Amino acid sequence: MSRAKVSAFDCEIMRSAIRRAITEGEIPENQSREYAAQMIRDFTGDDQVDPDLLDWIVREQPGAS
């Protein structure tokens, strides 16, 4: 298993992609957590997903509706 490092820039890109997919209706918001987890696994090549990173990616951004 790979232990790829994920930069802050990478995290911002993944978060933006998830939020955009939800906004554009590509994925339902209630499926965003699993979608994000799979995105992280695909990106890192690792089956383990950091739960703090996952929480941050799917957390609602202030001022977003």
DODOKE-699071 format. One line per field, with one value per atom (N, C-alpha, C): residue in one letter; residue number from 1; x, y, z; atom name. Coordinates in pm, 1 decimal, always signed. Example, Ala and Ser with C-alpha at 12.3 -4.5 7.8 and 13.67 -1.06 7.14 Angstrom:
// DODOKE-699071
residuo	(a,a,a,s,s,s)
num	(1,1,1,2,2,2)
east	(+1319.0,+1230.0,+1320.0,+1285.0,+1367.0,+1290.0)
north	(-569.0,-450.0,-330.0,-225.0,-106.0,+3.0)
up	(+780.0,+780.0,+780.0,+708.0,+714.0,+787.0)
atomo	(N,CA,C,N,CA,C)
***
This chain:
// DODOKE-699071
residuo	(m,m,m,s,s,s,r,r,r,a,a,a,k,k,k,v,v,v,s,s,s,a,a,a,f,f,f,d,d,d,c,c,c,e,e,e,i,i,i,m,m,m,r,r,r,s,s,s,a,a,a,i,i,i,r,r,r,r,r,r,a,a,a,i,i,i,t,t,t,e,e,e,g,g,g,e,e,e,i,i,i,p,p,p,e,e,e,n,n,n,q,q,q,s,s,s,r,r,r,e,e,e,y,y,y,a,a,a,a,a,a,q,q,q,m,m,m,i,i,i,r,r,r,d,d,d,f,f,f,t,t,t,g,g,g,d,d,d,d,d,d,q,q,q,v,v,v,d,d,d,p,p,p,d,d,d,l,l,l,l,l,l,d,d,d,w,w,w,i,i,i,v,v,v,r,r,r,e,e,e,q,q,q,p,p,p,g,g,g,a,a,a,s,s,s)
num	(1,1,1,2,2,2,3,3,3,4,4,4,5,5,5,6,6,6,7,7,7,8,8,8,9,9,9,10,10,10,11,11,11,12,12,12,13,13,13,14,14,14,15,15,15,16,16,16,17,17,17,18,18,18,19,19,19,20,20,20,21,21,21,22,22,22,23,23,23,24,24,24,25,25,25,26,26,26,27,27,27,28,28,28,29,29,29,30,30,30,31,31,31,32,32,32,33,33,33,34,34,34,35,35,35,36,36,36,37,37,37,38,38,38,39,39,39,40,40,40,41,41,41,42,42,42,43,43,43,44,44,44,45,45,45,46,46,46,47,47,47,48,48,48,49,49,49,50,50,50,51,51,51,52,52,52,53,53,53,54,54,54,55,55,55,56,56,56,57,57,57,58,58,58,59,59,59,60,60,60,61,61,61,62,62,62,63,63,63,64,64,64,65,65,65)
east	(+81.9,+0.0,+85.8,+40.8,+111.6,+74.3,+167.4,+141.5,+167.2,+91.5,+109.1,+75.8,+155.9,+127.9,+29.6,-60.4,-161.4,-135.2,-104.9,-75.3,-203.9,-187.5,-302.2,-368.9,-289.3,-343.7,-428.6,-378.0,-454.2,-587.7,-583.4,-704.9,-807.1,-760.1,-849.7,-914.2,-836.6,-890.4,-997.2,-968.4,-1066.7,-1193.4,-1177.0,-1293.8,-1376.8,-1311.2,-1380.9,-1455.3,-1392.6,-1455.6,-1580.4,-1573.3,-1688.9,-1801.7,-1769.5,-1872.8,-1936.6,-1855.7,-1909.3,-2000.9,-1960.2,-2042.0,-2177.2,-2178.1,-2304.1,-2388.7,-2327.0,-2398.2,-2458.6,-2384.7,-2432.3,-2522.9,-2549.2,-2641.4,-2584.6,-2453.6,-2392.8,-2397.5,-2388.2,-2401.7,-2491.7,-2575.4,-2658.2,-2570.2,-2607.3,-2527.1,-2513.1,-2615.5,-2607.0,-2509.4,-2457.3,-2357.5,-2218.8,-2206.7,-2080.6,-1966.1,-1994.3,-1888.5,-1824.4,-1906.1,-1850.5,-1781.5,-1838.2,-1777.7,-1639.5,-1632.1,-1504.4,-1404.3,-1449.5,-1359.5,-1301.3,-1386.0,-1336.3,-1238.5,-1266.7,-1176.1,-1038.6,-1037.3,-911.1,-837.3,-910.1,-846.5,-787.4,-861.5,-811.3,-687.5,-689.7,-579.0,-452.2,-468.3,-351.2,-306.2,-396.7,-364.4,-363.5,-421.1,-422.8,-567.3,-592.2,-727.2,-769.3,-673.1,-702.4,-725.2,-833.4,-867.1,-858.9,-784.9,-774.6,-913.1,-973.3,-1108.1,-1115.7,-1008.1,-1008.2,-1009.5,-933.2,-932.8,-1070.3,-1128.9,-1261.6,-1364.6,-1360.6,-1453.7,-1437.7,-1313.6,-1289.3,-1341.2,-1321.1,-1363.7,-1514.8,-1589.2,-1734.3,-1807.0,-1732.4,-1795.1,-1853.4,-1969.7,-2035.6,-1952.8,-1930.4,-1853.3,-1942.2,-1887.9,-1966.8,-2018.8,-2143.4,-2202.4,-2252.5,-2229.6,-2278.1,-2419.5,-2500.6,-2634.3,-2672.3)
north	(-118.9,+0.0,+124.5,+220.9,+348.0,+440.9,+521.9,+625.3,+761.0,+790.6,+915.8,+1033.6,+1136.1,+1258.7,+1340.9,+1403.1,+1486.2,+1629.2,+1716.0,+1855.4,+1932.6,+2047.7,+2135.2,+2174.6,+2195.5,+2230.2,+2115.2,+1991.5,+1873.8,+1865.1,+1891.1,+1886.3,+1989.8,+2108.7,+2214.8,+2174.4,+2112.5,+2068.1,+1961.3,+1863.3,+1757.5,+1814.6,+1905.7,+1966.3,+2044.7,+2120.2,+2197.6,+2105.5,+1996.6,+1902.4,+1839.6,+1803.5,+1745.0,+1847.3,+1969.5,+2072.5,+2103.1,+2106.2,+2134.3,+2021.7,+1897.0,+1782.4,+1784.7,+1826.3,+1836.7,+1950.0,+2066.7,+2184.1,+2158.7,+2090.4,+2064.1,+1941.8,+1879.1,+1766.8,+1634.6,+1626.7,+1502.5,+1394.0,+1435.5,+1340.8,+1403.5,+1322.5,+1375.1,+1406.8,+1508.2,+1548.3,+1435.5,+1351.0,+1241.6,+1131.8,+1138.4,+1042.8,+1105.4,+1230.7,+1302.3,+1240.7,+1186.4,+1128.7,+1007.7,+916.3,+798.1,+837.8,+932.2,+981.3,+1040.9,+1121.4,+1183.8,+1078.0,+979.5,+873.4,+798.0,+769.1,+698.6,+785.6,+915.2,+1006.7,+1006.7,+1009.0,+1007.9,+876.0,+764.0,+634.0,+628.6,+676.5,+677.5,+765.5,+881.5,+976.2,+923.9,+865.7,+823.0,+680.9,+599.4,+459.6,+379.3,+434.4,+372.0,+342.9,+225.9,+190.5,+265.3,+314.1,+386.5,+534.2,+586.9,+728.3,+796.9,+906.3,+983.9,+1042.3,+1003.5,+1052.4,+1203.7,+1265.3,+1411.8,+1481.0,+1428.1,+1483.5,+1467.1,+1350.3,+1324.8,+1420.0,+1437.8,+1530.9,+1672.3,+1714.8,+1850.4,+1867.6,+1767.1,+1778.2,+1788.5,+1710.9,+1710.0,+1810.3,+1875.4,+1973.4,+2089.3,+2131.6,+2246.0,+2370.8,+2444.8,+2567.7,+2680.4,+2766.1,+2879.2,+2964.4,+3003.1,+3088.4,+3012.6,+2881.6,+2801.3,+2756.2,+2746.6,+2693.9,+2602.3)
up	(+0.0,+0.0,+0.0,-70.5,-82.4,+33.7,+74.1,+174.5,+110.9,+7.2,-65.2,+24.7,+15.4,+89.1,+7.4,+77.6,+13.1,+57.3,-37.8,-5.1,+23.9,+83.8,+110.1,-21.1,-123.6,-255.3,-309.0,-296.4,-340.0,-265.7,-135.5,-54.2,-100.7,-129.4,-178.5,-310.4,-398.2,-526.9,-506.3,-420.1,-394.7,-332.2,-237.6,-172.6,-273.9,-356.2,-458.3,-555.6,-593.7,-686.5,-624.9,-498.4,-429.8,-421.6,-375.5,-362.6,-497.6,-602.9,-736.7,-783.1,-759.4,-799.1,-727.9,-602.0,-528.1,-584.7,-601.5,-652.3,-790.2,-874.9,-1011.2,-1019.9,-905.5,-903.1,-953.1,-966.0,-1012.1,-904.9,-779.2,-667.7,-562.2,-499.4,-390.5,-269.7,-195.4,-79.7,+21.6,+34.0,+131.0,+88.6,-33.6,-80.7,-91.6,-50.0,-67.9,+11.9,+129.5,+213.0,+145.1,+94.2,+27.1,-103.0,-174.7,-298.6,-270.2,-164.5,-126.5,-81.9,-5.2,+40.5,-78.0,-176.9,-294.9,-373.7,-380.9,-449.4,-381.3,-249.3,-174.7,-199.0,-192.8,-217.8,-358.0,-456.8,-594.9,-607.8,-544.0,-554.3,-487.8,-368.0,-292.0,-323.1,-376.5,-399.4,-270.6,-165.8,-33.9,+5.9,+61.6,+105.7,+230.8,+307.6,+431.1,+400.8,+456.3,+437.4,+573.0,+580.1,+703.7,+734.9,+847.1,+877.9,+895.9,+945.3,+961.1,+824.9,+731.1,+594.9,+532.2,+547.4,+491.9,+552.2,+684.4,+750.2,+695.3,+677.7,+628.1,+484.6,+402.0,+261.7,+250.3,+329.5,+314.0,+403.9,+493.7,+583.2,+501.7,+540.5,+475.2,+496.5,+390.9,+400.1,+450.1,+536.1,+585.7,+469.8,+478.6,+376.1,+255.7,+251.0,+138.3,+168.4,+65.6,+84.9,-26.7)
atomo	(N,CA,C,N,CA,C,N,CA,C,N,CA,C,N,CA,C,N,CA,C,N,CA,C,N,CA,C,N,CA,C,N,CA,C,N,CA,C,N,CA,C,N,CA,C,N,CA,C,N,CA,C,N,CA,C,N,CA,C,N,CA,C,N,CA,C,N,CA,C,N,CA,C,N,CA,C,N,CA,C,N,CA,C,N,CA,C,N,CA,C,N,CA,C,N,CA,C,N,CA,C,N,CA,C,N,CA,C,N,CA,C,N,CA,C,N,CA,C,N,CA,C,N,CA,C,N,CA,C,N,CA,C,N,CA,C,N,CA,C,N,CA,C,N,CA,C,N,CA,C,N,CA,C,N,CA,C,N,CA,C,N,CA,C,N,CA,C,N,CA,C,N,CA,C,N,CA,C,N,CA,C,N,CA,C,N,CA,C,N,CA,C,N,CA,C,N,CA,C,N,CA,C,N,CA,C,N,CA,C,N,CA,C,N,CA,C,N,CA,C,N,CA,C,N,CA,C)
***
